[in-house]
């Protein structure tokens, strides 16, 4: 659930900035939607492995991630 919280915090920070970066906001919403498909009680999330986390999101979204989505995931790990 740490990733969900970090995404929410990042989203609120972006919404507070003017002008609002709609590309990053859209990317965050896509990632949050993907997280809804994870059963956090049974699946392990690779919180410290960027490559595995990107692969997880690509699997959940059934597509390659966009550049903003990749940047957001990397920033989640770095925090």
N, C-alpha and C positions, 0 to 999 in steps of 0.2 A: 504493500500500500504506500510505501515511501514514494514510488514513482507517481502515483496519483496525486499525492500532496504536492510534490515538486512541480508537476504540470499545472496544478491550480494556482500555485504561487506565481509561477512564470506568467501564466495567463493574466492574472490580476495586475502584475507589474507592467505587462505590455499594454493593457487597456488603460493604464494610468498615464502612459507616455503619449505625447502628441507630437506628430501625427501617429495614429495607431497603425502598427505594422500588420495589415490584414493578412498578409501571406503567412506570417508566423502564427497568428491567431487561428487561421484555418488549419495549419499543420498541427497545432496543439489539439484542436477539436478532433481531427482524424485519429491522433494517437490516443486520446481519451476514449473515443469510440472503440478502438481496437482493444483497449484494456478491459472493456466490458465483457469480452469473450474469454477472459482468463478466470479459471477457478483458483483463487489464491490459496485455498486450503489444500489443494492436491498438487499444484504445479509449482516448481521452483523457478524463480525469476533470476536471471543472471545480472544482478544489480551492478556488479563491478566489471563486467566484460562487455565493452561497447560492441564488438563484432557480434557476439551472441545475442545481445539485446536487439540490435538492428535486425538480425535474422529472425528473431521472434516476432517483431513487429511486421516484417515483410510477410511472414507466414500468416499472421493474423489478418493482415489487410489483403493478402493474396496479390501482391504487386511489389515492385521495387519502391523504396521510399524516395520521396522528393528531397532535394538538397536542404530545404528548411527543416524537414522532419529529421534528417540525419544530424543537422546542427543542434537541434533541440535535444535529441537523445544524447549526443556527446556532452552537451552542457549539463544534463541531468546527472551524468556519471561524475563529472568534474566537481560538482558542488559538494 
